[in-house]
Amino acid sequence: MNQIIKLDQKYNLIDKIKTKIIYIQKYPKLSEMKTKLSKINSLEEMYIKELETLKKTTILLEDDLKNKENELKKINKDLYSGLIKDIKLLDNIKNKEINLEESKEIVERDLINNMDEMENLNTKIQKCKIKSVELKQIIENLNQKIIKKTDEYTKKIHVNLNQIEELKSEINNDDLIKYDNIKNKHKNALVKVENNICGGCNVELFMNKISKLDNNEIIECENCGRLMYK
């Protein structure tokens, strides 16, 4: 009957190994890194879109500034050519020049702000790229470790399965059928008795059962049907 105990231990060991495989394949650290990478990539995309918008705005501002500068050149030519004698017309042209200068200063300030913001965005994008590379490397390393560990656990399962087959060949066929039938009903087909209580259903055993257990026999629980040992 000791072989039944060893067989059950092998099955339990395989279940534990499978649980470990499931855990490492859903490794929290890996999920955390993937979430961080996704956020960094989204942030980078947002900065790139903002940068593209600023580039377009900058082109428009540069065109506007160029037009204003050309217009100011024309006004200056009219003002200082000496050809215009009408004082009122000269005053109007002068006022137009002042307004253009003020407008030009606003455009220049906007351009400077745009340039500063573009530089700031380029720095943020670069940082995102660096962080993205770091996270991808971490994820790759974790994936490699997970694959390696999964392979190790899978090999252990195969080794234990082979040992199970060897143990089965040493067990009486009737006992093996009984064990397999119980295992189909209960995950823990074989349980230990402590303080005269079944480890599967927590029901106290009758004395005749206890005496058999004292003789190192494996018996069935009358309540849950599991195999018991002491």
Residue frames relative to the residue before (quaternion, step in Angstrom):
aa qw qx qy qz dx dy dz
M 1.0000 0.0000 0.0000 0.0000 0.00 0.00 0.00
N 0.5183 0.6359 -0.4170 0.3912 3.56 1.20 -0.33
Q 0.6015 0.5727 -0.3524 0.4314 3.57 1.13 -0.62
I 0.6038 0.5437 -0.3490 0.4668 3.60 1.12 -0.67
I 0.6392 0.5207 -0.3183 0.4679 3.56 1.00 -0.85
K 0.6600 0.4979 -0.3033 0.4737 3.57 0.94 -0.90
L 0.6285 0.5399 -0.3263 0.4549 3.57 1.03 -0.83
D 0.6717 0.4956 -0.2925 0.4665 3.56 0.92 -0.96
Q 0.6283 0.5362 -0.3274 0.4589 3.59 1.03 -0.77
K 0.6370 0.5257 -0.3196 0.4643 3.57 1.05 -0.78
Y 0.6472 0.5082 -0.3133 0.4740 3.57 0.98 -0.84
N 0.6575 0.5093 -0.3035 0.4649 3.56 0.98 -0.88
L 0.6312 0.5318 -0.3242 0.4623 3.55 1.06 -0.79
I 0.6390 0.5196 -0.3202 0.4682 3.59 0.98 -0.83
D 0.6342 0.5278 -0.3257 0.4617 3.60 1.01 -0.82
K 0.6534 0.5088 -0.3102 0.4669 3.58 0.99 -0.84
I 0.6467 0.5151 -0.3156 0.4657 3.57 1.01 -0.85
K 0.6426 0.5205 -0.3187 0.4632 3.59 1.00 -0.83
T 0.6214 0.5371 -0.3268 0.4676 3.57 1.09 -0.78
K 0.6423 0.5171 -0.3126 0.4715 3.58 1.04 -0.82
I 0.6333 0.5294 -0.3279 0.4595 3.59 1.01 -0.82
I 0.6470 0.5149 -0.3122 0.4678 3.58 0.94 -0.91
Y 0.6534 0.5261 -0.3111 0.4466 3.57 0.99 -0.89
I 0.7211 0.4463 -0.2747 0.4532 3.59 0.74 -1.02
Q 0.6312 0.5217 -0.3457 0.4581 3.60 1.14 -0.53
K 0.7218 0.3006 -0.2141 0.5855 3.57 1.30 -0.32
Y 0.1119 0.8561 -0.4974 0.0845 3.54 1.21 0.67
P 0.4774 -0.7146 0.4322 0.2731 3.63 -0.57 1.16
K 0.6335 0.5468 -0.3331 0.4345 3.59 1.00 -0.83
L 0.6422 0.5183 -0.3160 0.4682 3.57 1.03 -0.82
S 0.6496 0.5088 -0.3124 0.4708 3.59 0.94 -0.87
E 0.6319 0.5391 -0.3189 0.4565 3.56 1.04 -0.84
M 0.6742 0.4945 -0.2897 0.4658 3.59 0.92 -0.93
K 0.6452 0.5164 -0.3177 0.4649 3.59 1.02 -0.79
T 0.6300 0.5243 -0.3229 0.4733 3.57 1.06 -0.77
K 0.6508 0.5106 -0.3085 0.4696 3.57 0.97 -0.88
L 0.6455 0.5220 -0.3170 0.4587 3.58 0.98 -0.87
S 0.6428 0.5276 -0.3165 0.4564 3.56 0.97 -0.87
K 0.6584 0.5060 -0.3000 0.4696 3.59 1.00 -0.86
I 0.6483 0.5158 -0.3112 0.4657 3.58 0.99 -0.88
N 0.6578 0.5101 -0.3043 0.4630 3.59 0.96 -0.88
S 0.6439 0.5146 -0.3111 0.4731 3.58 1.02 -0.84
L 0.6430 0.5222 -0.3077 0.4681 3.55 1.04 -0.87
E 0.6454 0.5193 -0.3130 0.4645 3.56 0.97 -0.87
E 0.6422 0.5218 -0.3161 0.4641 3.60 0.96 -0.87
M 0.6465 0.5193 -0.3143 0.4620 3.56 1.00 -0.85
Y 0.6626 0.5003 -0.3040 0.4672 3.61 0.95 -0.90
I 0.6359 0.5310 -0.3260 0.4554 3.59 1.02 -0.82
K 0.6468 0.5107 -0.3135 0.4717 3.60 0.98 -0.83
E 0.6442 0.5124 -0.3136 0.4735 3.57 1.00 -0.86
L 0.6479 0.5250 -0.3095 0.4569 3.57 1.01 -0.85
E 0.6451 0.5209 -0.3139 0.4626 3.58 0.97 -0.85
T 0.6391 0.5214 -0.3141 0.4701 3.56 1.03 -0.83
L 0.6625 0.5035 -0.2974 0.4681 3.57 0.98 -0.88
K 0.6189 0.5446 -0.3414 0.4515 3.60 1.03 -0.74
K 0.6572 0.5022 -0.3007 0.4749 3.57 0.97 -0.87
T 0.6518 0.5109 -0.3038 0.4710 3.55 1.00 -0.90
T 0.6376 0.5419 -0.3143 0.4485 3.57 1.03 -0.85
I 0.6314 0.5267 -0.3273 0.4656 3.59 0.99 -0.82
L 0.6592 0.5020 -0.3014 0.4717 3.59 0.97 -0.86
L 0.6555 0.5057 -0.3080 0.4687 3.56 1.01 -0.84
E 0.6446 0.5173 -0.3207 0.4626 3.58 1.00 -0.81
D 0.6393 0.5086 -0.3201 0.4797 3.60 1.02 -0.77
D 0.6480 0.5183 -0.3086 0.4649 3.54 1.02 -0.89
L 0.6527 0.5148 -0.3067 0.4635 3.58 0.98 -0.87
K 0.6447 0.5266 -0.3127 0.4576 3.55 0.98 -0.85
N 0.6514 0.5138 -0.3072 0.4663 3.59 0.99 -0.86
K 0.6587 0.5095 -0.3037 0.4629 3.55 1.00 -0.86
E 0.6427 0.5167 -0.3184 0.4676 3.56 1.02 -0.80
N 0.6463 0.5074 -0.3157 0.4746 3.60 1.00 -0.78
E 0.6562 0.5096 -0.3056 0.4651 3.53 1.03 -0.86
L 0.6412 0.5217 -0.3175 0.4647 3.58 1.06 -0.77
K 0.6140 0.5449 -0.3401 0.4587 3.56 1.06 -0.73
K 0.6590 0.5119 -0.2949 0.4655 3.52 1.00 -0.89
I 0.6501 0.5120 -0.3090 0.4687 3.56 1.00 -0.88
N 0.6514 0.5191 -0.3146 0.4552 3.57 0.94 -0.90
K 0.6297 0.5365 -0.3257 0.4578 3.55 1.06 -0.78
D 0.6656 0.4951 -0.2941 0.4747 3.55 1.01 -0.89
L 0.6716 0.5277 -0.3020 0.4234 3.58 0.96 -0.93
Y 0.8194 0.2849 -0.1102 0.4850 3.53 0.84 -0.97
S 0.4470 0.6890 -0.4604 0.3369 3.58 1.22 0.30
G 0.3888 -0.7304 0.4661 0.3132 3.56 1.21 -0.55
L 0.5216 0.6593 -0.4064 0.3580 3.57 1.23 0.03
I 0.6930 0.4234 -0.2717 0.5165 3.59 1.14 -0.62
K 0.1646 -0.8134 0.5565 0.0390 3.56 -0.68 1.21
D 0.5763 0.6015 -0.3779 0.4040 3.56 1.19 -0.49
I 0.4172 -0.7415 0.4784 0.2174 3.57 -0.56 1.28
K 0.6557 0.5238 -0.3092 0.4472 3.56 0.94 -0.94
L 0.6558 0.5027 -0.2997 0.4768 3.57 1.01 -0.85
L 0.6331 0.5297 -0.3194 0.4654 3.55 1.05 -0.80
D 0.6385 0.5237 -0.3197 0.4646 3.59 1.04 -0.82
N 0.6427 0.5231 -0.3182 0.4605 3.56 1.00 -0.83
I 0.6562 0.5025 -0.3059 0.4726 3.54 1.00 -0.88
K 0.6362 0.5343 -0.3196 0.4556 3.57 1.04 -0.83
N 0.6484 0.5113 -0.3083 0.4724 3.59 0.98 -0.87
K 0.6284 0.5307 -0.3200 0.4701 3.52 1.07 -0.81
E 0.6308 0.5376 -0.3206 0.4586 3.56 1.05 -0.80
I 0.6524 0.5196 -0.3060 0.4592 3.57 0.97 -0.94
N 0.6644 0.5060 -0.2959 0.4636 3.57 0.95 -0.93
L 0.6513 0.5150 -0.3062 0.4656 3.55 1.04 -0.82
E 0.6309 0.5326 -0.3268 0.4599 3.57 1.03 -0.82
E 0.6559 0.5045 -0.3037 0.4723 3.58 0.98 -0.89
S 0.6584 0.5074 -0.2951 0.4712 3.54 0.99 -0.91
K 0.6349 0.5339 -0.3179 0.4590 3.54 1.05 -0.82
E 0.6372 0.5319 -0.3170 0.4587 3.60 1.00 -0.83
I 0.6339 0.5281 -0.3234 0.4633 3.58 1.03 -0.80
V 0.6590 0.5013 -0.3000 0.4737 3.56 0.97 -0.93
E 0.6452 0.5233 -0.3187 0.4564 3.58 0.99 -0.84
R 0.6420 0.5125 -0.3189 0.4728 3.58 1.04 -0.81
D 0.6450 0.5206 -0.3114 0.4647 3.55 1.01 -0.86
L 0.6369 0.5321 -0.3160 0.4598 3.54 1.04 -0.82
I 0.6526 0.5110 -0.3044 0.4694 3.58 0.95 -0.92
N 0.6509 0.5118 -0.3089 0.4679 3.58 0.99 -0.90
N 0.6372 0.5317 -0.3141 0.4610 3.54 1.05 -0.84
M 0.6540 0.5187 -0.3057 0.4579 3.54 0.95 -0.92
D 0.6497 0.5148 -0.3089 0.4663 3.56 0.97 -0.90
E 0.6788 0.4916 -0.2865 0.4643 3.57 0.93 -0.94
M 0.6265 0.5296 -0.3295 0.4673 3.59 1.07 -0.74
E 0.6389 0.5125 -0.3198 0.4762 3.56 1.01 -0.81
N 0.6434 0.5277 -0.3049 0.4634 3.55 1.03 -0.88
L 0.6697 0.4964 -0.2901 0.4700 3.58 0.97 -0.88
N 0.6266 0.5341 -0.3324 0.4601 3.58 1.02 -0.78
T 0.6334 0.5221 -0.3192 0.4737 3.57 1.07 -0.79
K 0.6593 0.5078 -0.2997 0.4665 3.58 0.98 -0.90
I 0.6418 0.5247 -0.3158 0.4616 3.57 1.00 -0.85
Q 0.6510 0.5197 -0.3095 0.4586 3.56 0.98 -0.88
K 0.6438 0.5182 -0.3125 0.4684 3.56 1.01 -0.85
C 0.6329 0.5292 -0.3200 0.4658 3.57 1.04 -0.81
K 0.6460 0.5239 -0.3146 0.4575 3.57 0.98 -0.87
I 0.6543 0.5088 -0.3071 0.4676 3.58 0.96 -0.91
K 0.6690 0.4958 -0.2899 0.4717 3.56 0.94 -0.97
S 0.6259 0.5477 -0.3269 0.4489 3.57 1.04 -0.80
V 0.6493 0.5100 -0.3101 0.4713 3.57 0.96 -0.88
E 0.6415 0.5304 -0.3147 0.4562 3.58 1.00 -0.88
L 0.6872 0.4890 -0.2784 0.4595 3.56 0.89 -0.98
K 0.6307 0.5320 -0.3282 0.4598 3.57 1.03 -0.79
Q 0.6452 0.5158 -0.3145 0.4677 3.56 1.05 -0.78
I 0.6357 0.5215 -0.3159 0.4734 3.56 1.02 -0.86
I 0.6583 0.5108 -0.3003 0.4642 3.57 0.95 -0.93
E 0.6443 0.5221 -0.3132 0.4628 3.57 0.98 -0.86
N 0.6573 0.5099 -0.3026 0.4653 3.57 0.97 -0.90
L 0.6550 0.5084 -0.3045 0.4688 3.56 0.99 -0.87
N 0.6386 0.5291 -0.3214 0.4571 3.57 1.00 -0.85
Q 0.6488 0.5177 -0.3116 0.4626 3.57 1.00 -0.85
K 0.6529 0.5083 -0.3042 0.4720 3.57 1.01 -0.85
I 0.6440 0.5250 -0.3116 0.4610 3.56 1.03 -0.86
I 0.6441 0.5139 -0.3116 0.4733 3.58 0.99 -0.89
K 0.6622 0.5110 -0.3026 0.4570 3.57 0.93 -0.94
K 0.6850 0.4828 -0.2809 0.4678 3.55 0.92 -0.97
T 0.6275 0.5339 -0.3320 0.4593 3.58 1.03 -0.78
D 0.6347 0.5239 -0.3187 0.4703 3.58 1.03 -0.82
E 0.6417 0.5262 -0.3198 0.4573 3.57 0.99 -0.88
Y 0.6831 0.4841 -0.2818 0.4686 3.57 0.89 -0.98
T 0.6355 0.5347 -0.3288 0.4496 3.58 1.02 -0.81
K 0.6370 0.5180 -0.3182 0.4740 3.57 1.04 -0.80
K 0.6356 0.5276 -0.3235 0.4615 3.57 1.04 -0.80
I 0.6223 0.5351 -0.3345 0.4631 3.56 1.06 -0.77
H 0.6611 0.5092 -0.3040 0.4596 3.58 0.92 -0.91
V 0.6299 0.5308 -0.3276 0.4628 3.57 1.02 -0.85
N 0.6912 0.4780 -0.2730 0.4682 3.57 0.91 -0.95
L 0.6149 0.5396 -0.3461 0.4593 3.58 1.09 -0.66
N 0.6380 0.5154 -0.3157 0.4772 3.56 1.05 -0.79
Q 0.6554 0.5034 -0.3027 0.4748 3.55 1.03 -0.85
I 0.6033 0.5542 -0.3459 0.4574 3.58 1.12 -0.68
E 0.6476 0.5154 -0.3133 0.4655 3.56 0.97 -0.87
E 0.6384 0.5185 -0.3201 0.4701 3.58 1.04 -0.79
L 0.6602 0.5060 -0.3025 0.4654 3.57 0.98 -0.87
K 0.6297 0.5496 -0.3317 0.4375 3.58 0.99 -0.81
S 0.6501 0.5283 -0.3169 0.4447 3.55 1.05 -0.78
E 0.6871 0.4725 -0.2720 0.4803 3.58 1.25 -0.43
I 0.6473 0.5255 -0.3068 0.4591 3.58 1.30 -0.21
N 0.5772 -0.5846 0.4551 0.3434 3.53 -1.12 0.80
N 0.5535 -0.6615 0.3976 0.3131 3.58 -0.82 1.01
D 0.6468 0.5188 -0.3225 0.4565 3.61 0.98 -0.82
D 0.6534 0.5058 -0.3042 0.4740 3.57 0.99 -0.87
L 0.6496 0.5232 -0.3087 0.4572 3.56 1.03 -0.82
I 0.6405 0.5140 -0.3184 0.4735 3.58 0.99 -0.84
K 0.6372 0.5303 -0.3187 0.4596 3.55 0.99 -0.90
Y 0.6605 0.5120 -0.2971 0.4619 3.57 0.92 -0.97
D 0.6713 0.5074 -0.2943 0.4531 3.59 0.88 -0.99
N 0.6452 0.5249 -0.3164 0.4562 3.59 1.00 -0.83
I 0.6641 0.4874 -0.2987 0.4818 3.57 0.99 -0.86
K 0.6503 0.5274 -0.3158 0.4464 3.59 1.00 -0.84
N 0.6074 0.5493 -0.3511 0.4539 3.59 1.15 -0.56
K 0.6985 0.4439 -0.2564 0.4993 3.58 1.21 -0.55
H 0.8054 0.1592 -0.0432 0.5693 3.57 1.00 -0.88
K 0.5057 -0.6451 0.4779 0.3159 3.55 -0.97 0.85
N 0.7467 0.2610 -0.1608 0.5903 3.57 1.01 -0.86
A 0.1535 -0.8361 0.5245 0.0477 3.55 0.11 1.35
L 0.7659 0.2489 -0.1307 0.5782 3.57 1.13 -0.67
V 0.0104 -0.8190 0.5723 -0.0404 3.59 -0.69 1.10
K 0.4545 -0.6778 0.5118 0.2684 3.51 -1.23 0.56
V 0.3276 -0.7248 0.5742 0.1939 3.57 -1.12 0.77
E 0.0276 0.7810 -0.6219 0.0502 3.56 -0.82 1.06
N 0.8301 0.0450 -0.0923 0.5481 3.57 -0.89 1.00
N 0.6299 -0.5824 0.3057 0.4129 3.55 1.09 0.88
I 0.5730 0.5663 -0.3773 0.4567 3.60 1.18 0.58
C 0.4983 -0.6573 0.4837 0.2927 3.57 -0.97 0.92
G 0.4129 -0.7367 0.4871 0.2226 3.55 -0.84 1.02
G 0.6468 0.5276 -0.3254 0.4442 3.58 1.27 -0.15
C 0.8279 0.1570 -0.0531 0.5359 3.58 0.87 -0.96
N 0.4216 -0.7471 0.4294 0.2822 3.59 1.35 0.04
V 0.4466 0.6596 -0.4756 0.3731 3.59 1.11 0.66
E 0.4641 -0.6849 0.4882 0.2779 3.59 -0.98 0.91
L 0.4025 -0.7491 0.4863 0.2008 3.55 -0.95 0.93
F 0.5222 -0.6009 0.5025 0.3373 3.56 -1.29 0.47
M 0.6640 -0.5466 0.3475 0.3736 3.56 -1.21 0.57
N 0.6389 0.5380 -0.3415 0.4309 3.58 0.98 -0.79
K 0.6258 0.5192 -0.3249 0.4830 3.57 1.16 -0.62
I 0.6529 0.5364 -0.3107 0.4354 3.54 0.97 -0.91
S 0.6414 0.5328 -0.3273 0.4445 3.57 1.00 -0.82
K 0.6357 0.5163 -0.3285 0.4706 3.58 1.06 -0.72
L 0.6404 0.5219 -0.3188 0.4646 3.55 1.02 -0.81
D 0.6270 0.5452 -0.3340 0.4451 3.56 1.10 -0.75
N 0.6745 0.4593 -0.2807 0.5052 3.56 1.25 -0.45
N 0.5252 -0.6751 0.3708 0.3618 3.55 1.32 0.45
E 0.3895 0.6935 -0.5058 0.3340 3.56 1.08 0.75
I 0.3246 -0.6889 0.6024 0.2389 3.56 -1.29 0.42
I 0.0268 -0.8245 0.5633 -0.0471 3.57 -0.64 1.16
E 0.5063 -0.6355 0.4901 0.3155 3.56 -1.31 0.26
C 0.4377 -0.6596 0.5394 0.2871 3.56 -1.11 0.70
E 0.4475 -0.7131 0.4763 0.2539 3.57 -0.82 1.00
N 0.6724 0.5021 -0.2948 0.4570 3.59 1.20 -0.46
C 0.8336 0.1969 -0.0839 0.5093 3.61 0.67 -1.09
G 0.4839 -0.7012 0.4146 0.3199 3.58 1.25 -0.25
R 0.4852 0.6615 -0.4507 0.3519 3.60 1.22 0.00
L 0.4910 -0.6048 0.5316 0.3326 3.52 -1.32 0.35
M 0.1291 -0.8099 0.5705 0.0429 3.57 -0.96 0.87
Y 0.0271 -0.7677 0.6395 0.0317 3.53 -1.25 0.57
K 0.3536 -0.7411 0.5362 0.1958 3.53 -1.23 0.44
